[in-house]
Amino acid sequence: MSTLVGMQLSGRYRLDAQIGAGGMSTVYRAFDANLERRVAIKLLHREIAADSDQLERFRREARAVAQLSHPHIVGVIDAGEDEGRPYIVFEYVEGKTLKERIRALGRLPVDESLAYAIEIARALGCAHAHDIVHRDVKPQNVLIDEEGSAKVTDFGIARSLRDDGLTADGRVLGTTDYVSPEQALGHDVNGQSDIYSLGVVLYEMLTGDVPFHGENQIAVAMKHVREDLPDVQALRPEVSATLAAVLDRMTEKSLAHRYTDIPSLVADLEEALAIEAARSGTSTGEATAVIRTLPAHTRRRLPFRMRHPISLLGVILLFGVGAAIAALLAKEGPKHIQRGTGPGKVSATPAGTKNVSVASASAHDYDPLGDDQEHSEEAPRVVDRDPGTVWTTESYRDGIAGAGKPGVGIYVDAKPKVAAVSLQVSTPDPGWKATIYAAPAGDVPRSVPGGWKKLAGGTVDASDKSFELDTGGTAYRYYLVWITKLAPDQERAEISEIRLFEKVAAG
């Protein structure tokens, strides 16, 4: 136990227990006598304080973190000096480090790993917005509080992008298990270095171990320079291709191919979390809290019950309403039963038509010139009669044409076939352009137009857009919504419902 335990700094902060130590400083749990609350004190070692460069680095940490106010950053409360001992006062976080959590559990749940990555990334985004690079992102520097939330700490080697000197000699600072290639080589670093280190932290959360081991720290650092991270899906098969792609981009050796900024990274992490939650239909730990903070367009990927949690009272009320509806259906239902999804709720049924009933698994994504994957797991949502669920295209930052594609789409299988006269598309974000095609029974055509017949087209300029279809009385099995251009300033198109209508038989 340190002999400093029990002493009082500046007549205010009583050191109660040592809770951490490093080469430059020791961290204590302390009591603030003025405000009567627990705090954490980082006290610089006296021999280090005698080094002007190290002392300036310590003071810079206090100045840097004092600028930052963020729920996922451990905040600075005060700074001072007592008898030649410089110190920084932080908020006290009751809990364990992320490293301790990984050691205790091994691999973390996939959605929880993503949730922590999002919280850490948001914290780093705040720092980067103040031109501060952390440069030592690792799970040991992430505290998990009693509520399960992540808080980034220890900006001890943080550097302002406005600063020159102090580390200009090219020294490698930071833990080499998480060091970026450029930092390992002693090059200047920016926010992309923090992104790489966070990628390694995410990898460790998903696999339970760091990607590289070696005889010493230099050997590990050189592996970060020369070797790709092991395939995360080989070690954790349940990790989605979307998440694996995000992780690959976070840990690219080339700065040109790595994420350039935190906002674009956070957007992709949030999308990956929504996809993981939608796949499993549930969420665990901190993921439940982070899901509530996702932006509206990302939350649309989630099942309705995850986007709109219902209280116990609500469940009771819904149960009562459901019982009443069941009783009514028992009396009236047999006269109205239809196969498949049924007519559902439509905004407006064209005069002289009726809604075509299709199977619940009748919708399929269509990307013949890409990887044949356009969020296929979401496709059934366009025929589920729930306007709150959506199918979305992949993200196209430079537009669909910018990705070298003439279009992407989704089609409905109206088995066995139907001569539809109208197709209605519902979308939460109108403004994109589409062409409507149809194809007869048989194999789905592998190109557009190919075996598809054009029936209509134009801009989806309303939340519910109807296209009149000129089939010439021919019955088709497949009806394709082929998206050719995204709405201005949008990276994707979203469809909540596709409905087909046929003429009502005379008589």
C-alpha positions in Angstrom: 0.0 0.0 0.0 1.4 3.4 -0.9 2.6 5.6 1.9 0.6 8.5 0.3 -2.7 6.8 1.3 -4.3 9.0 3.9 -2.6 12.2 3.0 -4.6 15.2 1.9 -3.7 17.2 -1.3 -4.1 20.9 -1.3 -6.1 20.6 2.0 -9.0 19.2 0.0 -8.5 15.7 -1.5 -7.9 12.8 0.9 -6.2 9.8 -0.8 -8.2 6.7 0.4 -6.8 3.9 -1.7 -4.5 3.2 -4.6 -6.5 1.9 -7.6 -3.9 2.0 -10.4 -0.3 2.7 -11.2 1.9 3.3 -14.3 5.3 4.4 -15.3 4.4 8.1 -15.0 1.7 8.3 -12.3 -0.4 6.6 -9.7 -4.2 6.7 -9.5 -6.0 6.9 -6.2 -9.6 6.8 -5.1 -10.0 10.0 -3.1 -12.5 12.0 -1.2 -13.3 15.7 -2.0 -13.8 17.3 1.4 -15.3 20.5 -0.1 -18.0 18.8 -2.2 -18.2 15.6 -0.1 -17.9 13.2 -3.0 -15.6 10.5 -4.3 -13.1 11.4 -7.0 -10.2 9.8 -8.8 -6.8 11.4 -8.5 -3.9 10.9 -10.9 -0.7 11.9 -9.1 2.5 12.3 -11.2 5.6 10.6 -9.7 8.1 13.1 -8.3 11.0 11.8 -10.4 8.9 12.2 -13.5 7.7 15.7 -12.5 11.4 16.7 -12.5 11.5 16.0 -16.3 10.1 19.1 -18.0 8.9 17.2 -21.1 7.0 14.6 -19.0 5.6 17.3 -16.8 4.4 19.2 -19.8 2.8 16.0 -21.2 1.0 15.5 -17.9 -0.3 19.1 -17.9 -1.3 18.8 -21.5 -3.5 15.8 -20.5 -5.3 18.0 -18.0 -5.8 20.8 -20.5 -6.9 18.4 -23.3 -9.5 16.4 -21.4 -10.8 19.5 -19.6 -12.0 20.6 -23.0 -14.1 17.5 -23.5 -17.6 17.1 -22.2 -19.1 13.8 -23.3 -21.1 11.0 -21.5 -18.5 8.4 -22.6 -15.4 10.3 -21.5 -14.2 10.3 -17.9 -14.3 14.1 -17.1 -11.7 16.3 -15.5 -12.8 18.1 -12.4 -9.7 19.9 -11.2 -5.9 20.0 -11.5 -3.3 21.3 -9.2 0.1 20.7 -7.4 0.9 19.8 -3.9 4.5 20.1 -2.6 5.9 19.4 -6.0 3.4 16.7 -6.9 1.2 17.6 -9.9 -2.2 15.9 -10.0 -5.4 15.7 -12.0 -8.8 15.2 -10.4 -11.3 13.0 -12.4 -14.8 11.9 -11.9 -14.8 8.6 -10.0 -16.3 5.7 -12.0 -17.4 2.7 -10.0 -16.8 -0.4 -12.1 -14.3 -2.4 -14.0 -12.3 -1.9 -17.2 -13.3 -3.3 -20.5 -10.2 -5.5 -20.4 -11.3 -7.0 -17.1 -14.7 -7.7 -18.6 -13.1 -9.5 -21.6 -10.9 -11.5 -19.3 -13.9 -12.6 -17.2 -16.2 -13.4 -20.2 -13.8 -14.3 -23.0 -15.8 -13.3 -26.1 -18.5 -10.7 -25.5 -21.9 -11.0 -27.2 -21.7 -9.6 -30.8 -24.3 -6.9 -30.2 -22.6 -5.8 -26.9 -19.3 -5.6 -28.6 -20.8 -3.3 -31.2 -22.5 -1.2 -28.5 -19.2 -0.6 -26.7 -17.4 0.1 -30.0 -20.1 2.7 -30.8 -19.8 4.4 -27.4 -16.0 4.5 -27.6 -16.1 5.8 -31.1 -18.6 8.5 -30.1 -16.2 9.5 -27.3 -13.2 9.6 -29.7 -15.4 11.7 -32.1 -15.7 14.3 -29.4 -12.0 14.4 -28.9 -11.2 14.5 -32.6 -13.6 17.4 -33.0 -11.4 19.3 -30.5 -8.3 18.3 -32.5 -7.2 15.8 -29.8 -6.0 12.3 -30.8 -6.0 9.8 -27.9 -3.2 7.6 -29.3 -3.6 4.9 -26.6 -7.0 3.4 -27.3 -7.1 0.0 -25.5 -9.6 -1.8 -23.3 -7.6 -1.0 -20.2 -8.4 2.6 -20.9 -12.2 2.0 -21.1 -14.1 1.9 -17.9 -17.5 0.1 -17.6 -19.6 1.9 -15.0 -22.3 0.3 -12.8 -25.0 0.9 -15.5 -22.8 -0.9 -18.1 -21.9 2.2 -20.0 -18.4 2.7 -21.5 -16.2 5.7 -20.5 -12.9 6.4 -22.2 -10.1 7.5 -19.9 -6.3 8.0 -19.7 -5.5 10.6 -22.3 -2.0 10.5 -20.9 -0.3 10.5 -24.3 -3.0 12.3 -26.1 -1.8 15.0 -28.5 -3.5 18.0 -29.9 -3.2 18.2 -33.6 -2.3 21.9 -33.1 0.8 20.9 -31.0 4.3 20.6 -32.4 7.2 19.0 -30.5 7.4 16.8 -27.4 7.0 13.7 -29.5 8.7 14.9 -32.6 11.6 12.5 -32.0 9.4 9.7 -33.5 9.1 7.6 -30.3 6.4 5.0 -30.4 3.9 5.7 -27.6 1.0 3.4 -26.7 0.5 -0.3 -26.1 1.7 -2.3 -29.1 -1.1 -4.8 -28.9 -3.4 -2.1 -30.3 -0.9 0.2 -32.0 -1.6 1.4 -35.5 1.0 0.7 -38.3 1.9 4.4 -38.7 2.3 4.8 -35.0 4.5 1.7 -34.8 6.7 3.2 -37.4 7.0 6.4 -35.5 5.1 8.5 -38.1 2.8 11.4 -37.3 -0.6 10.2 -36.4 -4.1 11.6 -36.7 -7.6 10.3 -35.8 -7.2 7.4 -38.2 -4.7 5.9 -35.8 -7.4 5.9 -33.0 -9.8 4.2 -35.5 -7.3 1.4 -36.1 -6.7 0.8 -32.4 -10.5 0.8 -31.8 -10.7 -1.8 -34.5 -8.3 -4.0 -32.6 -10.3 -3.5 -29.4 -13.5 -4.6 -31.3 -11.6 -7.6 -32.7 -10.6 -8.6 -29.1 -14.2 -8.1 -27.8 -15.5 -10.4 -30.6 -12.8 -13.1 -30.3 -11.6 -12.9 -26.7 -7.9 -12.2 -27.7 -5.7 -9.7 -29.4 -4.9 -10.5 -33.0 -1.1 -10.7 -32.7 1.4 -12.2 -30.2 5.2 -12.1 -30.3 8.4 -12.5 -28.3 8.3 -8.8 -27.4 6.4 -5.6 -27.9 8.5 -4.7 -31.0 7.7 -8.0 -32.6 4.0 -7.4 -32.0 4.2 -3.9 -33.4 5.8 -5.1 -36.6 3.0 -7.6 -37.1 0.6 -4.6 -37.1 2.8 -3.1 -39.8 3.1 -6.2 -42.0 0.3 -8.7 -41.3 -3.4 -8.6 -41.8 -5.6 -9.4 -38.8 -6.9 -13.0 -38.7 -10.3 -13.5 -40.2 -12.8 -12.7 -37.5 -15.5 -14.8 -39.1 -13.3 -17.9 -39.0 -13.0 -17.4 -35.3 -16.6 -16.2 -34.7 -18.8 -17.5 -37.5 -21.9 -15.7 -36.2 -20.3 -12.3 -37.0 -22.2 -10.9 -40.1 -20.5 -10.0 -43.3 -21.5 -6.4 -42.7 -19.7 -6.3 -39.3 -16.6 -8.1 -40.7 -16.4 -5.5 -43.5 -16.6 -2.6 -41.1 -13.8 -4.2 -39.0 -11.7 -4.8 -42.0 -12.0 -1.2 -43.0 -11.2 0.0 -39.5 -7.9 -2.0 -39.5 -6.7 -1.3 -43.0 -2.9 -0.8 -43.1 -3.4 1.8 -45.8 -4.7 5.2 -44.6 -6.3 5.7 -48.0 -8.5 2.6 -47.4 -9.2 3.1 -43.7 -12.1 5.1 -42.4 -11.1 8.8 -42.7 -13.2 10.1 -39.8 -15.3 9.0 -36.8 -18.8 10.0 -38.1 -18.6 7.7 -41.1 -17.3 4.9 -38.8 -20.1 5.4 -36.3 -22.8 5.4 -39.0 -21.5 2.0 -40.2 -21.2 0.6 -36.7 -24.7 1.7 -35.9 -26.0 0.0 -39.0 -24.1 -3.2 -38.2 -25.7 -3.2 -34.7 -29.2 -2.7 -36.1 -28.6 -5.6 -38.5 -27.2 -7.9 -35.7 -30.2 -7.0 -33.5 -32.7 -7.6 -36.4 -31.1 -11.0 -37.1 -31.3 -12.2 -33.5 -34.6 -10.5 -32.7 -33.2 -9.4 -29.3 -30.4 -7.4 -27.7 -28.2 -8.0 -24.7 -26.4 -5.8 -22.1 -25.4 -2.4 -23.2 -26.7 -3.0 -26.7 -30.2 -2.5 -25.4 -29.3 1.1 -24.3 -27.3 1.9 -27.4 -30.2 0.7 -29.7 -32.4 3.4 -28.2 -29.9 6.1 -29.3 -29.7 5.0 -33.0 -30.8 7.5 -35.6 -34.3 7.0 -37.0 -33.2 5.8 -40.4 -31.1 3.1 -38.8 -33.7 2.1 -36.3 -36.1 1.2 -39.2 -34.0 -1.9 -39.6 -35.2 -3.2 -36.3 -38.3 -5.3 -35.7 -41.3 -3.2 -34.6 -41.2 -4.5 -31.0 -37.6 -3.5 -30.6 -38.3 0.0 -31.9 -41.4 0.4 -29.7 -40.9 -1.4 -26.4 -44.3 -2.0 -24.7 -44.8 -1.6 -21.0 -46.4 -4.3 -18.9 -49.6 -2.3 -18.8 -49.5 -2.0 -22.5 -49.1 -5.7 -22.8 -52.2 -6.2 -20.6 -54.2 -3.7 -22.6 -53.1 -5.3 -25.9 -54.0 -8.7 -24.6 -57.5 -7.4 -23.8 -57.9 -5.9 -27.2 -56.5 -9.0 -28.8 -59.1 -11.1 -27.0 -61.9 -8.9 -28.2 -60.7 -9.1 -31.8 -60.4 -12.9 -31.5 -63.9 -13.1 -30.4 -65.1 -10.9 -33.3 -63.1 -13.0 -35.8 -64.5 -16.2 -34.4 -67.9 -14.8 -35.4 -67.1 -13.0 -38.6 -63.7 -14.3 -39.7 -64.7 -17.3 -41.8 -66.4 -15.0 -44.3 -63.2 -13.1 -45.0 -60.3 -15.6 -44.8 -57.7 -15.4 -47.6 -54.4 -17.2 -48.2 -50.9 -15.7 -47.8 -50.4 -12.2 -46.4 -53.9 -11.2 -47.1 -54.9 -7.8 -48.3 -53.3 -5.9 -45.5 -53.8 -2.2 -44.9 -53.4 0.0 -47.9 -53.6 3.7 -48.3 -56.0 3.6 -51.2 -57.3 0.7 -53.3 -57.7 1.8 -56.9 -61.3 1.7 -58.0 -62.4 -1.6 -59.5 -59.3 -3.5 -58.1 -58.4 -5.6 -55.2 -55.2 -6.3 -53.4 -53.3 -9.3 -54.6 -52.6 -11.8 -51.8 -49.0 -13.0 -51.8 -47.0 -15.4 -49.5 -45.0 -14.0 -46.5 -41.8 -15.1 -48.1 -42.5 -13.8 -51.6 -40.2 -10.8 -51.6 -36.5 -11.1 -52.7 -33.7 -8.7 -53.1 -32.2 -8.3 -56.6 -28.6 -7.3 -57.4 -27.6 -9.3 -60.5 -24.6 -7.0 -61.2 -23.3 -7.0 -57.7 -22.8 -9.7 -55.1 -26.4 -10.9 -55.2 -26.8 -9.6 -51.7 -28.9 -6.4 -51.1 -30.0 -6.9 -47.5 -31.7 -10.2 -48.4 -32.7 -10.8 -44.8 -34.8 -7.6 -44.8 -36.7 -8.4 -48.1 -39.8 -10.1 -46.4 -40.5 -6.8 -44.7 -42.0 -5.3 -47.9 -44.9 -7.8 -47.7 -45.3 -8.1 -43.9 -48.1 -5.5 -43.7 -46.1 -3.6 -41.1 -45.4 -0.1 -42.4 -42.9 0.3 -39.6 -40.4 -2.2 -41.0 -38.3 -1.5 -44.1 -36.1 -3.1 -46.6 -33.1 -0.9 -47.6 -30.6 -1.0 -50.4 -26.9 -1.1 -49.4 -25.2 2.3 -48.9 -24.0 4.0 -52.0 -22.1 7.1 -51.0 -21.5 8.0 -54.7 -24.9 6.9 -55.9 -25.8 3.6 -57.6 -24.2 4.7 -60.8 -21.1 5.6 -58.9 -20.9 1.9 -57.8 -20.9 0.9 -61.5 -24.4 -0.5 -61.4 -27.4 0.5 -63.5 -29.7 -0.3 -60.6 -30.6 -2.6 -57.7 -34.0 -3.7 -56.6 -36.5 -6.0 -55.0 -39.1 -8.2 -56.5 -42.3 -9.9 -55.4 -43.2 -13.5 -56.5 -47.0 -13.4 -57.2 -47.1 -17.2 -57.6 -48.7 -18.7 -59.7 -49.2 -15.5 -61.7 -51.4 -12.4 -61.9 -52.2 -9.7 -64.4 -51.6 -6.8 -62.1 -52.9 -3.4 -63.1 -51.3 -1.3 -60.4 -48.3 -1.5 -58.0 -48.0 0.6 -54.9 -44.7 1.4 -53.2 -44.6 2.8 -49.7 -41.4 4.5 -48.5 -40.3 6.6 -45.5 -37.9 8.6 -47.7 -39.3 9.4 -51.2 -37.4 11.1 -53.9 -35.7 8.1 -55.6 -36.4 6.8 -59.1 -37.5 3.4 -60.1 -38.6 1.3 -63.1 -41.3 -1.4 -62.7 -40.7 -4.6 -64.6 -42.5 -8.0 -64.8 -41.4 -11.5 -65.8 -43.4 -14.7 -66.5 -43.2 -18.0 -64.5 -40.0 -19.8 -64.7 -36.5 -18.8 -63.6 -36.0 -15.2 -62.5 -34.2 -13.3 -65.2 -30.5 -12.6 -64.4 -30.3 -9.3 -66.1 -32.2 -6.1 -66.7 -34.0 -5.7 -69.0 -33.1 -9.3 -70.2 -36.2 -11.3 -69.7 -38.0 -8.5 -67.8 -40.8 -6.5 -69.5 -41.0 -2.8 -68.6 -44.4 -1.8 -67.3 -44.0 1.6 -65.7 -41.4 4.0 -64.1 -40.7 7.4 -62.6 -39.8 9.1 -59.4 -41.2 7.8 -56.1 -42.2 11.3 -55.1 -44.6 10.4 -52.3 -44.7 8.2 -49.2 -47.3 6.0 -51.1 -46.6 6.0 -54.8 -48.8 4.0 -57.2 -47.7 3.0 -60.7 -50.3 2.0 -63.3 -49.1 -1.2 -65.0 -49.7 -1.8 -68.7 -49.5 -5.6 -68.9 -51.9 -5.9 -71.9 -53.9 -8.5 -69.9 -50.8 -10.8 -69.6 -50.4 -12.5 -66.3 -46.8 -12.4 -64.8 -45.3 -14.1 -61.8 -42.6 -11.7 -60.8 -42.9 -7.9 -60.3 -39.6 -6.0 -59.9 -39.1 -2.5 -58.4 -35.7 -1.6 -60.1 -34.2 1.4 -58.3 -32.0 3.5 -60.7 -31.3 6.7 -58.8 -31.3 7.6 -55.2 -33.0 10.7 -53.7 -30.8 13.8 -53.5 -28.3 13.6 -50.5 -29.3 10.1 -49.7 -27.0 7.0 -49.7 -29.8 4.4 -49.8 -33.4 3.9 -50.7 -36.0 2.3 -48.3 -39.2 0.5 -49.0 -41.7 -0.4 -46.3 -44.4 -2.1 -48.4 -45.0 -3.2 -52.0 -48.6 -4.0 -52.9 -50.0 -5.4 -56.2 -53.6 -4.9 -57.4 -55.6 -6.8 -59.9 -59.0 -6.1 -61.5 -62.1 -7.2 -59.7 -63.9 -9.9 -61.8 -67.1 -8.6 -63.3 -70.4 -10.1 -62.2 
